[in-house]
């Protein structure tokens, strides 16, 4: 992803987080499909 694309993506996410009431972040690293 080119730098201008990254800046636009970050700006979009920032706007969404600012206008939301809550955010839930999760991480599934290390889990298999069976788990």
LINBELHU-V5589 format. One record per pair of residues at least 12 apart in sequence whose C-alpha atoms are under 8 Angstrom apart, sorted by the first residue. I is the first residue (numbers start at 1). J is the second residue. D is the distance in Angstrom with one decimal. If there is no record, write none. Layout:
i | j | d
I | J | D
I | J | D
This chain:
none
